[in-house]
C-alpha cells in the first residue's frame, strides 16, 4: 500500500476492529486515520497532509499512536 500522507511504500497495520486505516511508513512513522476522515485527508495537498500528521503527532501522548482527526484534516 501507499502512505496516505507522503505516498511512499507503507505497511497496512489495520486490525479488523478498527474503523479506519493504521499505517506504518518509513518516512512518516506509524499513525492512524479514521475512516470518516480518510477521503478528506487524501483530497488535501501534500503540505496540508504533512501538517495534519504533525498536528496529530504533537497531540499524541508518548505511548500513543498519532491519530489524524477530522479537525486535523
Protein Blocks (a to p, Z undefined) as FASTA:
>chain_A
ZZfklopacddfbdfkbgcdddddfklopadddfklmmmmmmpcfklmmmmmmmmmmmpc
fkbccdddfklZZ
